[in-house]
Amino acid sequence: MSLGHLYGVSVGPGAPDLLTLRAVRVIREAPVVAWPACKPGAPSYARRIIAEYLDPERQELLGLVFPMSRDQASLLPVWRENAAILAGHLRAGRDVAFVTEGDASTYSTFQHVREAVAEQLPEAGSSVVPGVSSVQAAAALAGRALAQADERVAIVPATWRIEELRETLLHNDTVVLLKVARELPRVIDLLAETGRLGEAVLVSRGTAAQSIVSEDLERFRDRRLNYLTLVLVARRGSFADRVRAGEGA
């Protein structure tokens, strides 16, 4: 019997109709569909996005627990344990669609799982179905361009050291700060310090029914935000005006 194939399926930022045709096909055809959950029985954002494409009578549906922790070393045994579960299905010849919100190549649990499966079952194939990331969704919702001409774009975690974030904001035209939920107060202060607070837009659960899009970051300084929250910092005004201003300098 041939081995199954492991797919990292990107399911986008929240709206089910932002899944790609390939993602829908892989999800529907896979005998096993898995997704990350923060604790046993906890609701899964990724699973909610794909709910209409699942068939519980035909497919095995697996919510695999990946605790939320910044201590990556402590998560290694968890990745290996979950990888062993997936490797068992692959050995039995069953394809596995591991679904993840956003894009599976960007700050995704899937990449850890993929490496752990490869250690245990190196002969099994794996691939990524790319998708719409929260970065792209945020720009669309905010009505801002991520980049034009030779503008520089940086995508970084807000959990970085303050000095690194400051340099990034000072030397890039567009900055996307991910993992903002617990870092928003210091992000607001840093944006004000670097003169970029007026260019910032907060986007939480972009494109989902519960999405928040706001230029008033101070309003959310002391609020508990969903983990899937980012801040997009992009130049205001038309690109043509900026070009003219540069030419006249």
C-alpha positions in Angstrom: 0.0 0.0 0.0 1.3 3.4 -0.9 1.7 6.1 1.7 -0.8 8.9 2.1 0.1 12.5 1.4 0.1 15.3 4.0 -1.4 18.6 2.8 -1.1 21.9 4.6 -4.3 23.6 3.5 -4.5 27.4 3.9 -8.1 28.4 4.6 -7.7 32.1 4.6 -8.5 34.9 7.1 -12.0 34.0 8.0 -14.6 34.3 5.2 -15.3 30.8 3.8 -15.6 32.2 0.2 -11.9 33.2 0.3 -10.8 29.6 0.2 -9.2 28.7 -3.1 -10.8 26.1 -5.4 -7.8 23.8 -4.7 -8.2 24.1 -1.0 -11.9 23.1 -1.2 -11.1 20.2 -3.5 -8.3 18.8 -1.1 -10.5 19.3 1.9 -13.5 17.5 0.3 -11.4 14.6 -1.0 -9.2 13.9 2.0 -10.3 11.0 4.1 -8.7 12.7 7.2 -9.0 16.4 8.0 -7.1 17.8 11.0 -6.9 21.2 12.5 -5.1 22.8 15.5 -7.0 23.5 18.8 -5.7 25.2 21.9 -7.2 22.7 24.3 -9.3 19.4 24.0 -12.8 20.1 22.7 -12.1 23.8 22.1 -13.7 25.5 19.1 -11.4 25.9 16.2 -11.3 29.0 14.0 -10.0 27.0 11.0 -12.6 24.3 11.4 -15.4 26.9 11.4 -14.1 28.3 8.2 -14.3 25.0 6.4 -17.4 23.6 8.1 -19.6 23.5 5.0 -17.0 21.4 3.1 -16.8 18.6 5.7 -18.5 15.2 5.6 -18.4 13.7 9.1 -19.9 10.4 7.9 -17.1 9.8 5.4 -14.2 11.7 6.8 -12.2 11.3 10.1 -12.1 14.7 11.7 -9.2 15.4 14.1 -8.9 18.4 16.4 -5.2 18.2 17.5 -4.3 20.1 20.6 -1.4 22.7 20.3 -1.3 24.8 23.5 -0.7 28.5 23.1 2.8 29.1 24.4 5.8 31.3 23.6 8.2 28.6 24.9 8.9 26.8 21.7 11.1 24.2 23.4 8.1 23.1 25.5 6.0 22.5 22.4 8.5 20.1 20.8 6.9 17.0 22.5 3.4 18.2 21.5 4.4 18.6 17.8 6.0 15.1 17.9 2.9 13.5 19.5 0.5 15.0 17.0 2.9 14.2 14.2 2.8 10.5 15.3 -1.0 10.6 15.0 -0.9 12.0 11.5 2.0 9.6 10.5 -0.3 6.7 11.5 -2.9 7.7 8.9 -0.2 8.3 6.3 1.2 4.8 6.8 -2.3 3.4 6.3 -2.4 5.1 2.9 -4.8 7.9 4.0 -4.2 11.5 2.8 -4.4 14.1 5.5 -5.6 17.7 5.0 -4.2 19.8 7.9 -6.1 23.0 7.7 -4.8 26.3 9.1 -6.1 29.8 9.0 -4.4 32.4 6.8 -1.6 30.9 4.8 0.2 27.7 5.8 3.6 29.1 5.0 3.3 32.2 7.3 3.7 31.8 11.0 1.7 28.5 10.8 1.5 25.5 13.1 1.5 23.4 10.0 5.2 24.0 9.4 6.1 22.5 12.8 3.9 19.5 12.1 5.3 19.0 8.7 8.9 18.9 10.1 7.9 16.5 12.9 6.1 14.2 10.4 9.1 14.2 8.1 11.3 13.1 11.0 9.1 10.1 11.8 8.1 9.2 8.2 10.6 10.8 5.8 9.3 8.8 2.8 5.8 10.5 3.0 5.1 13.4 0.7 3.8 16.7 1.8 2.8 20.0 0.1 1.1 23.3 0.9 -2.0 24.7 -0.7 -1.4 28.4 -0.5 -4.1 30.9 0.5 -5.1 34.4 1.4 -3.1 35.6 4.4 -4.3 38.0 7.1 -1.8 40.5 5.7 -3.5 40.7 2.3 -6.9 40.7 3.9 -6.0 43.6 6.2 -4.8 45.7 3.3 -8.0 45.0 1.4 -10.2 45.8 4.3 -8.3 49.0 5.1 -8.2 50.2 1.5 -4.4 50.5 1.7 -1.8 49.3 -0.8 0.8 47.0 0.7 3.5 48.2 -1.7 3.9 50.2 -4.9 6.9 50.6 -7.1 10.0 50.1 -5.0 8.4 50.5 -1.6 9.7 48.2 1.2 7.4 45.9 3.2 8.2 44.3 6.5 6.1 41.6 8.2 7.2 41.1 11.7 5.8 39.9 15.1 4.9 42.6 17.6 6.6 40.4 20.2 10.0 41.5 18.9 12.3 43.6 21.1 11.3 47.3 21.0 14.6 48.4 19.4 14.0 46.0 16.5 10.5 47.2 16.0 11.6 50.8 16.1 14.2 50.3 13.4 11.6 48.4 11.3 9.1 51.2 11.5 11.7 53.9 10.7 13.1 52.1 7.6 10.2 50.5 5.8 7.3 52.1 3.9 4.8 49.5 5.0 5.0 47.5 8.2 2.6 44.7 9.3 2.8 43.9 13.0 1.4 40.4 13.7 0.7 38.8 17.1 -0.5 42.2 18.4 -3.2 41.2 20.8 -1.1 41.3 24.0 1.3 43.9 22.8 -1.0 46.7 21.7 -0.2 49.3 24.4 3.5 49.2 23.7 2.8 49.1 19.9 0.7 52.3 20.2 3.4 54.1 22.2 6.0 53.1 19.7 3.9 54.2 16.7 3.4 57.6 18.4 7.1 57.8 19.1 8.1 57.1 15.5 5.4 59.4 14.1 3.4 56.6 12.4 0.4 56.2 14.7 -1.7 58.2 12.2 -0.9 55.6 9.5 -1.9 52.6 11.5 -5.0 50.4 11.1 -6.0 47.7 13.6 -7.6 44.6 12.0 -8.9 41.7 14.0 -10.3 38.5 12.5 -10.3 40.2 9.1 -13.1 39.2 6.8 -14.9 37.1 9.5 -18.3 38.0 10.8 -16.7 39.3 14.0 -14.1 41.4 12.2 -12.8 44.7 13.6 -11.2 47.3 11.3 -10.3 50.6 13.1 -7.9 53.5 12.7 -8.5 54.4 16.4 -6.0 52.2 18.1 -6.3 54.0 21.4 -9.9 52.7 21.7 -8.5 49.2 22.0 -5.5 49.9 24.3 -7.1 48.3 27.3 -9.3 45.8 25.6 -8.7 42.1 25.3 -8.3 41.3 21.6 -8.5 38.1 19.7 -5.2 36.4 19.0 -5.8 36.9 15.2 -5.2 40.7 15.4 -2.7 42.7 13.5 -1.7 46.3 12.9 -1.1 47.5 9.4 1.1 50.6 9.1 1.0 52.0 5.6 1.6 55.4 4.0 -1.4 57.6 3.6 -2.2 59.7 0.5 -1.9 58.9 -3.1 1.3 57.3 -4.5 1.4 60.0 -7.2 1.5 62.7 -4.5 4.4 61.0 -2.8 6.2 60.7 -6.1 5.7 64.4 -6.8 6.8 65.3 -3.3 10.0 63.2 -3.7 10.7 64.8 -7.1 10.4 68.3 -5.6 12.6 67.6 -2.6 
